[in-house]
Amino acid sequence: MHIDEFQRLIEAIYFEKDNARGLAGTHMWFCEEVGELTRALRRGQTEELEGEFADVLAWLSTLASIAGIDLEEAARKKYQAGCPRCEKTPCACG
């Protein structure tokens, strides 16, 4: 699945509810999910990591949708040439 396909899937599932909550309220839910990912990483709960990473990606996608941002296009613009500062892959910034 491509990033744009995932973003559209998350929109189909959650956009109406998340958009009604608004950017600020939805961002709070995103932060909670990042906290759950952090906790799983800290505790070494490898069996939970896949789900937590997926949850963070889903909430990031819905935030981008509410803000009118196409994540795939944004990522392509910023990172296609490599590091945004030095434009090298791998990054050669010191």
C-alpha positions in Angstrom: 0.0 0.0 0.0 1.3 3.5 -0.9 1.2 6.4 1.5 -1.6 8.1 -0.5 -3.7 4.9 -0.5 -3.3 4.6 3.3 -4.2 8.2 3.8 -7.4 7.7 1.7 -8.3 4.6 3.6 -7.9 6.4 7.0 -10.0 9.2 5.6 -12.8 6.8 4.6 -12.7 5.2 8.1 -12.3 8.2 10.3 -12.3 11.6 8.5 -15.8 12.7 9.3 -15.4 12.1 13.1 -11.8 13.4 13.2 -12.6 16.5 11.2 -15.6 17.3 13.4 -13.2 17.1 16.4 -10.9 19.5 14.7 -7.1 19.7 14.3 -6.3 20.6 17.9 -8.5 17.8 19.4 -7.2 15.3 16.9 -3.6 16.3 17.6 -4.2 15.4 21.3 -5.2 11.9 20.3 -2.1 11.7 18.0 0.1 12.7 21.0 -1.5 10.0 23.1 -0.7 7.4 20.5 2.9 8.6 20.3 3.0 8.2 24.1 1.8 4.6 23.7 4.5 3.9 21.1 7.1 5.5 23.4 6.0 3.3 26.3 6.2 0.1 24.2 9.6 1.0 22.9 10.9 1.8 26.5 9.5 -1.4 27.9 10.8 -3.5 25.0 7.3 -4.7 24.1 8.2 -5.8 20.6 4.9 -7.7 20.2 3.0 -4.4 20.5 5.3 -2.2 18.3 3.7 -3.1 15.0 0.3 -2.0 16.1 1.6 1.1 17.9 3.5 2.2 14.8 0.4 1.7 12.7 -1.7 3.7 15.1 0.7 6.6 15.0 0.8 6.5 11.2 -3.0 6.5 11.1 -3.4 9.5 13.4 -0.6 11.4 11.5 -2.5 10.6 8.3 -5.8 12.0 9.6 -4.1 15.1 10.9 -2.6 15.7 7.5 -6.0 15.2 5.9 -7.7 17.7 8.2 -4.9 20.2 7.4 -5.4 19.5 3.6 -1.9 17.9 3.2 -1.2 15.0 0.9 1.4 13.1 2.9 2.9 11.2 0.0 3.4 14.5 -2.0 4.8 16.3 1.1 7.3 13.5 1.7 8.3 13.4 -2.0 8.9 17.1 -2.1 10.9 17.2 1.1 13.0 14.0 0.9 13.2 12.8 -2.7 16.6 14.5 -3.3 18.0 13.0 0.0 18.6 15.0 3.1 16.8 18.3 2.9 19.9 20.2 4.1 22.8 18.6 2.2 20.8 16.7 -0.4 22.9 13.6 0.1 21.9 10.0 0.8 23.0 9.0 3.4 23.0 12.4 5.1 26.5 14.0 5.2 25.5 16.9 7.5 28.0 17.3 10.4 
